Amino acid sequence: MSEKTRQRLDAHHGGEHFHDLMLQGFDKRFGEAFWSYWAEHIVVHHGPAPTYLDLGCGPGLMLRAWHQRWPQATLHGVELQPYMLDTARKVAQEVGATLHEADLHTMDLPLPDATLDAALCSMVVHEMREPIGMLREVRRLLKPQGRLLIMDWVRVPLPQYLAGWDDDPFALDAEPEIRAFRLDHFMEHNKLSRDDLLWLVRRCGFEVETSVDRGDGQFLWLVARPLADT
């Protein structure tokens, strides 16, 4: 599935320039609101030397950010795209993290059960053909007190979605490619509703502890813990 996944991501992101966008936008995406949420719902459940996993870590900037805040942490990242991996390898080496070059759809990490204190899945689920296998693997890897934080797009009406972009596909001088790009992304970013995402997480063996709407409801942040086997 890895080659199909790469092709899907290339079509969605438009190619290698997405690497630079990830670098430029990191501080905005993971600003004060994120770190406050992380502290309130994740940090309270672990000690000073946690084990963290970033799912779809891109160029690896979250690994560096975690290391700066928790120098004793054990860090893991998962990434597939070659143009992300070049930078991610350098960051992982810099901070002593382990980078797993794997497809999230078929992820089977060489880690024991109940290894992780927390896993982050930021803007990943909407890009996947199916997230069930990944979520089940994360459930296996999380400690009983571990937590999963998912941040992702959820469905909103088309007018609201299009209003969030600088270009207007209805403008008379709008290029056909711009119109296609925005409507293609509407299909990608609006694949799941808020309730769909919550339901998926629960069906994969988690209890959702908290969830919050962001960006006028276009995004959902949720924290879940693994349920014990019954």
C-alpha positions as CSV (number, residue, x, y, z in Angstrom):
1,M,0.0,0.0,0.0
2,S,3.0,2.3,0.5
3,E,3.3,3.4,-3.1
4,K,-0.5,4.1,-3.3
5,T,-0.2,6.1,-0.1
6,R,2.7,8.2,-1.5
7,Q,0.7,8.9,-4.7
8,R,-2.3,9.9,-2.7
9,L,-0.3,12.3,-0.5
10,D,1.4,13.8,-3.5
11,A,-2.0,14.4,-5.1
12,H,-3.3,15.9,-1.9
13,H,-0.3,18.1,-1.0
14,G,0.9,19.0,-4.4
15,G,4.4,17.6,-4.0
16,E,7.6,18.5,-2.4
17,H,6.8,22.2,-1.7
18,F,4.5,20.9,1.1
19,H,7.7,20.2,3.1
20,D,8.5,23.9,3.2
21,L,5.0,24.8,4.1
22,M,5.2,22.4,7.1
23,L,8.4,24.1,8.2
24,Q,7.1,27.6,7.8
25,G,3.7,26.9,9.6
26,F,4.8,24.8,12.5
27,D,4.9,27.5,15.2
28,K,1.4,28.7,14.1
29,R,-0.1,25.2,14.1
30,F,1.5,24.3,17.4
31,G,1.3,27.5,19.4
32,E,0.2,28.4,22.9
33,A,-3.2,26.9,22.6
34,F,-1.7,23.5,21.6
35,W,0.8,23.4,24.4
36,S,-1.8,24.4,26.9
37,Y,-4.1,21.6,25.7
38,W,-1.1,19.2,25.7
39,A,-0.2,20.1,29.3
40,E,-3.8,19.9,30.6
41,H,-4.7,16.6,29.0
42,I,-1.4,14.7,28.3
43,V,1.4,15.9,30.6
44,V,-0.7,15.3,33.8
45,H,-0.6,11.6,33.1
46,H,3.1,11.0,32.9
47,G,6.4,11.7,34.6
48,P,9.4,13.7,33.6
49,A,10.7,11.1,31.1
50,P,7.8,10.2,28.8
51,T,7.7,8.1,25.7
52,Y,6.0,9.9,22.8
53,L,5.0,9.0,19.3
54,D,4.3,11.4,16.4
55,L,2.2,9.8,13.7
56,G,2.9,11.2,10.3
57,C,5.7,13.4,11.7
58,G,6.6,15.1,8.5
59,P,9.9,16.9,8.8
60,G,10.1,16.0,12.5
61,L,9.7,19.4,14.1
62,M,7.5,18.0,16.8
63,L,10.3,15.7,17.8
64,R,12.5,18.7,18.3
65,A,9.8,20.6,20.2
66,W,9.2,17.7,22.6
67,H,12.9,17.2,23.2
68,Q,13.3,20.9,24.1
69,R,10.5,20.6,26.7
70,W,11.3,17.0,27.9
71,P,15.0,16.4,27.3
72,Q,14.7,13.0,29.0
73,A,11.9,11.8,26.8
74,T,12.1,8.8,24.5
75,L,10.8,10.0,21.1
76,H,9.4,8.1,18.0
77,G,8.2,9.4,14.7
78,V,6.5,7.7,11.8
79,E,6.8,9.1,8.2
80,L,6.6,7.8,4.7
81,Q,7.3,10.6,2.2
82,P,10.9,10.8,0.9
83,Y,10.9,14.6,0.9
84,M,9.8,14.7,4.5
85,L,12.3,12.0,5.6
86,D,15.4,13.8,4.6
87,T,14.8,16.5,7.2
88,A,13.1,14.2,9.7
89,R,16.2,12.0,9.7
90,K,18.4,15.0,10.6
91,V,16.1,16.1,13.3
92,A,15.8,12.6,14.8
93,Q,19.5,12.3,14.9
94,E,19.9,15.7,16.5
95,V,17.5,14.9,19.4
96,G,18.1,11.2,19.7
97,A,14.7,10.1,18.4
98,T,13.8,6.9,16.6
99,L,12.3,7.5,13.1
100,H,10.2,4.7,11.7
101,E,9.9,4.8,7.9
102,A,6.5,3.2,7.6
103,D,3.1,3.5,6.0
104,L,0.5,4.4,8.7
105,H,-2.0,2.1,7.0
106,T,0.2,-1.0,7.7
107,M,2.1,0.3,10.7
108,D,3.5,-2.4,12.9
109,L,6.2,-0.8,15.1
110,P,8.9,-2.9,16.7
111,L,7.9,-1.8,20.2
112,P,6.4,-3.8,23.1
113,D,2.8,-3.4,24.2
114,A,2.1,-0.5,26.6
115,T,5.2,1.4,25.6
116,L,3.8,4.9,25.0
117,D,2.8,7.7,27.4
118,A,1.2,9.6,24.5
119,A,0.7,9.6,20.7
120,L,0.0,12.6,18.5
121,C,-2.0,12.3,15.3
122,S,-2.2,15.8,13.7
123,M,-3.9,16.3,10.4
124,V,-3.4,12.7,9.4
125,V,-6.7,10.8,9.6
126,H,-8.4,12.7,6.8
127,E,-5.5,11.8,4.5
128,M,-5.8,8.0,5.1
129,R,-7.8,5.5,3.1
130,E,-8.7,4.0,6.4
131,P,-7.3,4.8,9.9
132,I,-8.6,1.7,11.7
133,G,-5.4,-0.3,11.6
134,M,-3.3,2.7,12.8
135,L,-5.7,3.4,15.7
136,R,-5.6,-0.3,16.8
137,E,-1.8,-0.3,16.7
138,V,-1.7,2.9,18.8
139,R,-4.1,1.3,21.3
140,R,-1.6,-1.6,21.6
141,L,1.3,0.7,22.1
142,L,-0.3,3.0,24.7
143,K,0.2,2.4,28.4
144,P,-3.1,2.1,30.4
145,Q,-2.7,5.7,31.5
146,G,-1.5,6.8,28.0
147,R,-3.3,9.2,25.9
148,L,-3.9,9.8,22.2
149,L,-4.4,13.3,20.9
150,I,-6.0,13.6,17.4
151,M,-6.3,17.0,15.7
152,D,-8.0,16.9,12.3
153,W,-10.4,18.5,9.8
154,V,-14.1,17.7,10.2
155,R,-17.0,18.4,7.9
156,V,-18.4,21.9,7.5
157,P,-20.7,23.3,4.7
158,L,-19.0,24.2,1.4
159,P,-19.5,28.0,1.7
160,Q,-17.8,28.0,5.1
161,Y,-14.9,25.9,3.9
162,L,-14.2,28.0,0.8
163,A,-14.4,31.2,2.8
164,G,-11.4,30.1,4.8
165,W,-9.0,30.4,1.8
166,D,-7.5,33.5,0.2
167,D,-8.6,32.6,-3.4
168,D,-12.2,32.6,-4.6
169,P,-13.0,29.7,-7.0
170,F,-16.0,31.7,-8.2
171,A,-14.0,34.7,-9.3
172,L,-14.3,35.2,-13.1
173,D,-10.5,35.1,-13.5
174,A,-10.0,32.0,-11.3
175,E,-8.0,29.3,-13.0
176,P,-9.7,26.0,-13.6
177,E,-6.9,24.3,-11.6
178,I,-7.6,26.5,-8.6
179,R,-11.3,25.6,-8.7
180,A,-10.4,21.9,-9.0
181,F,-7.8,22.2,-6.2
182,R,-10.2,23.7,-3.7
183,L,-13.1,21.4,-4.4
184,D,-10.8,18.3,-4.4
185,H,-9.5,19.4,-1.0
186,F,-13.1,20.0,0.2
187,M,-13.7,16.3,-0.5
188,E,-10.5,15.4,1.4
189,H,-10.9,17.7,4.4
190,N,-14.6,17.0,4.8
191,K,-14.5,13.2,4.7
192,L,-15.6,12.7,8.3
193,S,-18.0,14.6,10.5
194,R,-17.2,15.4,14.1
195,D,-19.4,12.5,15.2
196,D,-17.8,10.1,12.6
197,L,-14.4,10.8,14.0
198,L,-15.5,10.3,17.6
199,W,-17.3,7.1,16.6
200,L,-14.2,5.7,14.8
201,V,-12.0,6.3,17.8
202,R,-14.4,4.6,20.1
203,R,-14.9,1.6,17.8
204,C,-11.1,1.1,17.8
205,G,-11.0,0.6,21.5
206,F,-10.7,4.0,23.1
207,E,-12.7,6.1,25.4
208,V,-12.8,9.8,24.4
209,E,-12.1,11.9,27.5
210,T,-12.5,15.3,26.0
211,S,-13.0,17.0,22.6
212,V,-13.1,20.6,21.5
213,D,-14.1,22.3,18.3
214,R,-11.5,24.6,16.7
215,G,-11.6,27.1,13.8
216,D,-15.4,27.6,13.9
217,G,-15.9,23.9,13.8
218,Q,-13.6,23.0,10.9
219,F,-11.3,21.2,13.2
220,L,-11.6,18.8,16.1
221,W,-9.1,18.1,18.9
222,L,-9.8,15.0,20.9
223,V,-8.0,13.1,23.7
224,A,-8.7,9.4,24.2
225,R,-7.4,6.7,26.4
226,P,-7.2,3.0,25.6
227,L,-9.9,0.8,27.0
228,A,-8.9,-2.3,28.8
229,D,-9.5,-5.6,27.0
230,T,-12.8,-7.2,27.9
